[in-house]
Amino acid sequence: MSTFIIAEAGANHNRNFNKALQLIDVANLAGANAVKFQTYSSKSLYSKNTPDFAGYKDINKLIKEIELPREWQKDLKQYCDESGIEFMSTPFDERAVDELYDLGVKRLKIAGFEARDPRLVKYAAKTGLPLVISAGIGVDLVTIQHIINWVKEENSDADITFLHCNNAYPTPFEDSCLLQIKRIQNMNYNHTISVGFSDHTPGILAPPLAVALGATTVEKHFTLSQALPGPDHIFAIEPKELIEMVKNIRITEKCLKEKLGLTKSEEKFTKAMRSVVLKKDMKKGEYFSTENITTKRPSISGSISSWEYFNLIKDGCYIKVDKKEDEILLWEDISA
């Protein structure tokens, strides 16, 4: 199954509509399946009494400066539709859920910091849309079951994808904990969920690794330039990296197969395998021993594979024709 790749534009439009369109173009060019923005309001996201934290003295002022103008959403979705890439946005309040539902989005994303909020999760579930939920900060294996229960209470047939993630920006590689993907999968949860990865590590190494571990959805922040002002640009990847990341994920998908016999690419190299070869001249009727046979390349049609070397000796086989030193032994030459 092809990995669903979400190129996370987030707030990296810097409230510039043309930049938002450029982000869509970059995601589309890279081959992502969807480009995602974020729909929030400073009034509904943080209390006005929020103390300073994470280096921000006035978080409400910052959010106001980077929030997506709501009136853009219709035009951004239309541009995505015309460009052939899915439009997504993460709703952070009920109004945003309603707006995105009315726009006709195909799925809703619940962010990692919001995943433990039953009020918002249940409201999004009522839409009946597929939900992509980041299992980030404070979301362990037990919490995932609670979130599933919240969703199922509103929509018993809900399509739910949990994205393992670490909500540090950026996330150190040692904190990415990619094996959590397998732990969530192994919990099964009555086959009710899919599992993916929302990546905040530097660069593009982690997403293909996550796919190799079974992630069916990958989300990654990207920007037009890390040098742009704003809180999210510095940990986002740039356009060339996004292209390379998608390429590496698609290559990873091709690698994830079981091997059943020879592959097509190996077929022309079969001659490089070994056959049983005579160590010295042999006369008709002589029995095989370690003194008169060895193994060498190549393997040719009708030759005896090196696999059979000890069997020829153990089973008391002998040669039926005279052959010279270094000749390749054929099945027709021996008593089987």
PLY file of the C-alpha trace (Angstrom):
ply
format ascii 1.0
element vertex 336
property float x
property float y
property float z
element edge 335
property int vertex1
property int vertex2
end_header
0.00 0.00 0.00
1.28 3.46 -0.89
2.20 5.72 2.03
-0.05 8.75 2.41
2.34 11.70 2.63
1.15 14.94 4.24
3.29 17.98 3.55
2.69 20.17 6.60
2.68 23.84 5.60
1.26 24.86 8.97
1.82 28.54 9.62
4.74 28.85 7.21
2.69 31.04 4.86
3.52 33.99 7.18
0.03 35.36 6.43
1.05 35.90 2.82
-1.46 34.38 0.40
1.02 34.03 -2.44
3.39 32.18 -0.11
0.54 29.83 0.76
0.02 29.11 -2.94
3.76 28.55 -3.37
3.69 26.04 -0.52
0.92 24.14 -2.29
2.96 24.14 -5.50
6.05 22.84 -3.69
4.09 20.03 -2.01
2.50 19.09 -5.32
5.82 19.13 -7.17
7.37 16.92 -4.49
4.66 14.32 -4.99
2.98 14.62 -1.59
-0.59 13.35 -1.37
-1.82 16.29 0.69
-0.74 19.72 1.83
-1.91 20.75 5.27
-2.42 24.10 6.93
-3.67 24.89 10.45
-6.90 26.65 11.34
-6.86 28.36 14.72
-7.56 31.64 16.44
-5.46 33.23 19.13
-8.65 33.82 21.14
-9.66 30.14 21.20
-6.20 28.56 21.35
-4.55 30.17 24.40
-5.98 31.80 27.50
-5.17 35.50 27.71
-3.65 34.65 31.10
-1.07 32.28 29.66
2.31 32.82 31.34
5.52 33.13 29.37
6.93 29.79 28.26
9.24 28.18 25.69
10.94 31.53 25.14
7.72 33.33 24.15
6.77 36.33 26.24
3.40 36.96 24.58
2.14 33.75 23.00
-1.20 35.29 22.05
0.52 38.03 20.08
2.62 35.43 18.27
-0.41 33.30 17.38
-2.28 36.34 16.11
0.65 37.12 13.82
0.77 33.66 12.25
-2.84 32.40 12.28
-4.36 31.48 8.93
-6.87 34.07 7.69
-10.11 32.07 7.62
-11.23 33.69 4.39
-8.30 32.05 2.56
-9.49 28.51 3.14
-12.00 28.27 0.30
-9.53 29.65 -2.24
-6.70 27.45 -0.97
-8.86 24.36 -1.24
-9.99 25.33 -4.73
-6.37 25.85 -5.78
-5.48 22.42 -4.37
-8.41 20.81 -6.17
-7.33 22.38 -9.45
-3.70 21.37 -8.85
-4.51 17.75 -8.04
-3.37 17.65 -4.41
-5.57 17.17 -1.34
-6.19 20.20 0.86
-6.05 19.60 4.60
-6.04 21.78 7.67
-5.87 21.02 11.37
-8.85 22.47 13.25
-8.16 23.76 16.74
-11.70 24.76 17.65
-15.31 23.86 16.84
-15.70 26.70 14.36
-12.68 25.41 12.43
-14.17 21.89 12.35
-17.42 23.27 10.94
-15.66 25.42 8.35
-13.48 22.60 7.08
-16.39 20.17 6.97
-18.43 22.68 4.97
-15.48 23.13 2.58
-15.64 19.42 1.81
-12.27 18.27 3.17
-11.70 14.52 2.97
-10.32 14.12 6.52
-9.54 16.03 9.69
-6.27 16.13 11.62
-6.10 16.39 15.41
-2.79 17.84 16.60
-0.66 16.21 19.27
-1.35 18.81 21.96
-5.10 18.50 21.33
-5.35 14.69 21.18
-6.03 14.44 24.94
-8.98 16.86 24.71
-12.18 14.76 24.49
-14.26 17.86 23.82
-12.47 18.65 20.54
-11.87 15.02 19.53
-15.54 14.09 19.96
-16.69 17.20 18.08
-14.45 16.31 15.13
-15.66 12.69 15.25
-19.27 13.82 14.87
-18.50 14.92 11.30
-18.07 11.30 10.26
-14.87 12.19 8.43
-11.73 10.05 8.72
-9.55 11.31 11.56
-5.76 11.55 11.63
-4.68 11.95 15.26
-1.16 12.66 16.48
-0.26 10.36 19.38
2.22 12.78 20.82
2.87 14.34 24.20
0.99 12.56 26.99
-0.52 9.95 24.65
0.55 6.45 25.63
-0.92 3.08 24.58
-3.70 3.29 27.17
-4.57 6.86 26.18
-4.92 5.76 22.56
-7.65 3.33 23.62
-9.48 6.15 25.43
-9.27 8.34 22.31
-10.62 5.50 20.18
-13.52 5.14 22.61
-14.28 8.88 22.40
-14.35 8.72 18.62
-16.41 5.51 18.47
-19.01 7.01 20.79
-19.73 9.58 18.09
-19.02 7.44 15.01
-18.94 3.68 15.46
-17.49 3.14 11.98
-14.81 5.80 12.28
-11.68 5.62 10.13
-8.84 6.49 12.52
-5.13 6.88 11.87
-2.81 7.55 14.79
0.50 9.24 14.01
3.24 8.45 16.50
5.09 11.69 17.22
7.22 13.60 19.67
5.97 17.11 20.37
9.36 18.80 20.67
10.32 21.20 17.90
12.77 20.02 16.72
12.87 16.48 18.10
16.32 14.99 18.80
16.79 11.71 16.94
17.19 9.80 20.19
13.71 11.00 21.24
11.98 9.97 18.01
11.31 6.50 19.47
10.33 4.98 16.13
9.76 1.53 17.60
6.61 2.99 19.15
5.06 2.55 15.70
5.39 -1.23 16.07
4.12 -1.11 19.67
0.95 0.68 18.59
0.47 -1.76 15.70
0.98 -4.75 17.97
-1.68 -3.47 20.37
-4.12 -4.14 17.52
-7.03 -2.26 19.17
-9.44 -4.69 17.47
-8.14 -3.76 14.01
-9.78 -0.34 14.31
-6.83 1.92 13.49
-3.99 2.60 11.10
-0.60 3.81 12.32
1.69 6.47 10.88
4.33 9.00 11.89
4.38 12.75 12.37
8.02 13.77 12.18
9.71 16.70 13.88
13.33 15.48 13.68
15.89 17.38 11.57
16.26 16.44 7.93
14.61 13.59 6.08
16.08 10.38 7.49
13.33 9.41 9.94
10.26 9.26 7.62
11.58 6.43 5.37
12.65 4.55 8.51
9.11 4.92 9.84
7.71 3.54 6.60
10.07 0.57 6.88
8.57 -0.03 10.33
5.04 -0.02 8.94
3.88 3.62 8.97
1.06 4.06 6.46
0.90 7.86 6.78
3.79 10.32 7.14
3.52 13.99 8.04
6.43 16.45 7.80
6.67 20.24 8.21
8.13 22.11 5.25
8.87 25.70 4.36
9.93 27.79 1.41
13.04 28.79 3.38
14.31 28.17 6.89
15.57 31.76 6.89
12.03 33.20 6.90
10.82 34.82 10.13
8.44 32.81 12.28
8.54 30.02 14.87
8.06 26.99 12.60
10.49 27.60 9.73
13.66 26.60 11.55
12.66 22.97 12.11
10.90 22.54 8.74
12.56 21.07 5.66
13.03 23.10 2.49
11.61 22.29 -0.99
14.55 20.20 -2.26
14.48 18.15 0.93
10.75 17.57 0.62
11.24 16.27 -2.92
14.02 13.97 -1.71
11.99 12.77 1.27
9.05 11.74 -0.90
11.43 10.03 -3.31
13.08 8.11 -0.46
9.73 7.02 0.94
8.66 5.68 -2.46
11.98 3.84 -2.77
11.46 2.39 0.71
8.04 1.11 -0.35
9.61 -0.71 -3.28
12.11 -2.36 -0.93
9.43 -3.72 1.40
8.83 -7.10 -0.22
9.44 -10.70 0.74
11.83 -12.64 -1.47
10.34 -15.71 -3.11
12.95 -17.39 -5.31
15.09 -15.43 -7.75
14.23 -11.83 -8.47
14.13 -10.66 -12.08
17.31 -8.67 -11.58
19.14 -11.75 -10.29
18.26 -13.97 -13.24
21.09 -12.69 -15.43
23.61 -13.29 -12.63
22.93 -16.99 -12.02
26.16 -17.94 -13.83
28.11 -16.37 -10.96
26.97 -19.15 -8.63
29.29 -22.14 -8.12
29.27 -25.62 -9.66
31.18 -28.78 -8.85
34.46 -28.78 -10.85
37.13 -31.44 -11.26
40.32 -30.91 -9.26
42.21 -33.24 -11.61
41.67 -35.57 -14.55
39.17 -38.35 -13.81
38.55 -41.65 -15.55
35.21 -43.34 -16.07
34.18 -45.27 -12.94
36.17 -43.23 -10.38
34.31 -42.27 -7.19
34.16 -38.68 -6.06
36.20 -37.48 -3.09
37.65 -34.31 -1.66
40.80 -35.20 -3.61
39.26 -35.01 -7.08
36.42 -32.45 -6.97
36.08 -28.86 -5.75
33.70 -25.94 -6.35
34.13 -22.95 -8.65
32.14 -20.52 -10.70
30.20 -20.55 -13.04
26.85 -22.30 -12.86
25.68 -23.34 -16.33
22.75 -25.27 -17.70
22.95 -28.87 -16.48
25.88 -28.31 -14.12
25.88 -29.72 -10.58
25.47 -26.98 -7.99
28.09 -26.59 -5.28
25.19 -27.33 -2.93
25.57 -31.00 -3.93
29.34 -31.25 -3.26
29.21 -33.32 -0.07
26.24 -35.35 -1.33
28.28 -36.59 -4.28
30.92 -37.89 -1.89
28.59 -39.21 0.81
26.27 -41.04 -1.62
29.11 -42.89 -3.36
28.59 -41.33 -6.77
31.09 -41.93 -9.57
31.90 -40.41 -12.92
30.55 -42.10 -16.06
32.86 -40.46 -18.62
36.47 -39.36 -18.79
36.86 -35.67 -17.96
39.77 -33.27 -17.67
40.96 -31.13 -14.77
38.87 -27.98 -14.20
35.98 -29.26 -16.32
32.52 -28.41 -14.96
30.68 -31.53 -13.79
27.27 -32.11 -15.38
24.46 -34.26 -14.06
24.71 -36.40 -17.18
28.34 -37.20 -16.30
27.62 -38.98 -13.03
25.85 -41.92 -11.50
23.11 -40.48 -9.34
0 1
1 2
2 3
3 4
4 5
5 6
6 7
7 8
8 9
9 10
10 11
11 12
12 13
13 14
14 15
15 16
16 17
17 18
18 19
19 20
20 21
21 22
22 23
23 24
24 25
25 26
26 27
27 28
28 29
29 30
30 31
31 32
32 33
33 34
34 35
35 36
36 37
37 38
38 39
39 40
40 41
41 42
42 43
43 44
44 45
45 46
46 47
47 48
48 49
49 50
50 51
51 52
52 53
53 54
54 55
55 56
56 57
57 58
58 59
59 60
60 61
61 62
62 63
63 64
64 65
65 66
66 67
67 68
68 69
69 70
70 71
71 72
72 73
73 74
74 75
75 76
76 77
77 78
78 79
79 80
80 81
81 82
82 83
83 84
84 85
85 86
86 87
87 88
88 89
89 90
90 91
91 92
92 93
93 94
94 95
95 96
96 97
97 98
98 99
99 100
100 101
101 102
102 103
103 104
104 105
105 106
106 107
107 108
108 109
109 110
110 111
111 112
112 113
113 114
114 115
115 116
116 117
117 118
118 119
119 120
120 121
121 122
122 123
123 124
124 125
125 126
126 127
127 128
128 129
129 130
130 131
131 132
132 133
133 134
134 135
135 136
136 137
137 138
138 139
139 140
140 141
141 142
142 143
143 144
144 145
145 146
146 147
147 148
148 149
149 150
150 151
151 152
152 153
153 154
154 155
155 156
156 157
157 158
158 159
159 160
160 161
161 162
162 163
163 164
164 165
165 166
166 167
167 168
168 169
169 170
170 171
171 172
172 173
173 174
174 175
175 176
176 177
177 178
178 179
179 180
180 181
181 182
182 183
183 184
184 185
185 186
186 187
187 188
188 189
189 190
190 191
191 192
192 193
193 194
194 195
195 196
196 197
197 198
198 199
199 200
200 201
201 202
202 203
203 204
204 205
205 206
206 207
207 208
208 209
209 210
210 211
211 212
212 213
213 214
214 215
215 216
216 217
217 218
218 219
219 220
220 221
221 222
222 223
223 224
224 225
225 226
226 227
227 228
228 229
229 230
230 231
231 232
232 233
233 234
234 235
235 236
236 237
237 238
238 239
239 240
240 241
241 242
242 243
243 244
244 245
245 246
246 247
247 248
248 249
249 250
250 251
251 252
252 253
253 254
254 255
255 256
256 257
257 258
258 259
259 260
260 261
261 262
262 263
263 264
264 265
265 266
266 267
267 268
268 269
269 270
270 271
271 272
272 273
273 274
274 275
275 276
276 277
277 278
278 279
279 280
280 281
281 282
282 283
283 284
284 285
285 286
286 287
287 288
288 289
289 290
290 291
291 292
292 293
293 294
294 295
295 296
296 297
297 298
298 299
299 300
300 301
301 302
302 303
303 304
304 305
305 306
306 307
307 308
308 309
309 310
310 311
311 312
312 313
313 314
314 315
315 316
316 317
317 318
318 319
319 320
320 321
321 322
322 323
323 324
324 325
325 326
326 327
327 328
328 329
329 330
330 331
331 332
332 333
333 334
334 335
